[in-house]
């Protein structure tokens, strides 16, 4: 695992109990939260992570899924608002 991957997992583990710490992602990683959660999800799915238990990995994957589904919901509702306002 790279240092960046370790930092992302460590951050996610620290902030997961508090809803993810989205407001800290951009200053700490220079990434928007959706990009962070996509990368974290890819890391968790692509590798055997030594020292990360199955239940921990599953919990972080669930956090990513929730965060990414929320981002899609906000984007599609914003698109619906724009369409409605344009009409």
C-alpha positions as CSV (number, residue, x, y, z in Angstrom):
1,X,0.0,0.0,0.0
2,X,1.2,3.5,-0.8
3,X,1.5,6.2,1.9
4,X,-1.5,8.0,0.3
5,X,-3.6,4.9,0.5
6,X,-2.7,4.4,4.1
7,X,-3.5,8.0,4.9
8,X,-6.9,7.7,3.2
9,X,-7.8,4.5,5.2
10,X,-6.5,6.0,8.4
11,X,-8.6,9.2,7.8
12,X,-11.7,7.2,7.0
13,X,-11.3,5.0,10.1
14,X,-10.9,8.1,12.3
15,X,-13.8,10.0,10.9
16,X,-16.3,7.2,10.0
17,X,-18.0,7.3,13.5
18,X,-18.7,11.0,13.0
19,X,-20.2,10.8,9.5
20,X,-17.0,10.8,7.5
21,X,-15.4,14.2,8.2
22,X,-16.2,15.5,4.7
23,X,-15.3,19.1,5.5
24,X,-11.8,17.9,6.3
25,X,-11.2,16.0,3.1
26,X,-10.4,18.9,0.7
27,X,-7.9,20.6,3.1
28,X,-6.2,17.3,4.0
29,X,-6.1,15.5,0.6
30,X,-6.9,18.2,-2.0
31,X,-9.8,16.1,-3.2
32,X,-13.5,16.7,-3.3
33,X,-15.3,14.2,-1.0
34,X,-16.9,12.3,-3.9
35,X,-13.4,11.7,-5.4
36,X,-12.0,10.7,-2.0
37,X,-14.8,8.1,-1.5
38,X,-14.4,6.7,-5.0
39,X,-10.7,6.3,-4.5
40,X,-11.1,4.8,-1.1
41,X,-13.7,2.4,-2.4
42,X,-11.3,1.3,-5.2
43,X,-8.5,0.8,-2.7
44,X,-10.7,-1.3,-0.4
45,X,-12.1,-3.5,-3.3
46,X,-8.8,-4.0,-5.2
47,X,-6.4,-5.2,-2.5
48,X,-5.9,-7.6,0.3
49,X,-5.3,-5.1,3.1
50,X,-3.0,-6.5,5.8
51,X,-4.1,-5.4,9.2
52,X,-7.6,-4.3,8.1
53,X,-10.2,-6.7,9.4
54,X,-13.1,-7.9,7.1
55,X,-15.7,-6.1,9.2
56,X,-13.7,-2.9,9.2
57,X,-13.3,-3.1,5.4
58,X,-17.0,-3.8,5.0
59,X,-17.9,-0.8,7.2
60,X,-15.7,1.5,5.2
61,X,-17.2,0.2,1.9
62,X,-20.7,0.9,3.3
63,X,-19.6,4.4,4.2
64,X,-18.3,4.9,0.7
65,X,-21.6,3.6,-0.8
66,X,-23.7,5.9,1.4
67,X,-21.6,8.9,0.6
68,X,-21.5,8.2,-3.1
69,X,-25.2,7.5,-3.3
70,X,-25.9,10.8,-1.4
71,X,-23.8,12.7,-3.9
72,X,-25.7,11.1,-6.9
73,X,-29.0,12.0,-5.3
74,X,-28.0,15.6,-4.8
75,X,-26.7,15.8,-8.3
76,X,-29.8,14.4,-9.9
77,X,-32.1,16.6,-7.7
78,X,-30.1,19.6,-8.7
79,X,-30.5,18.6,-12.4
80,X,-34.3,18.3,-11.9
81,X,-34.4,21.7,-10.3
82,X,-32.5,23.3,-13.2
83,X,-34.9,21.6,-15.7
84,X,-38.0,22.7,-13.7
85,X,-36.7,26.3,-13.4
86,X,-35.8,26.4,-17.1
87,X,-39.3,25.3,-18.2
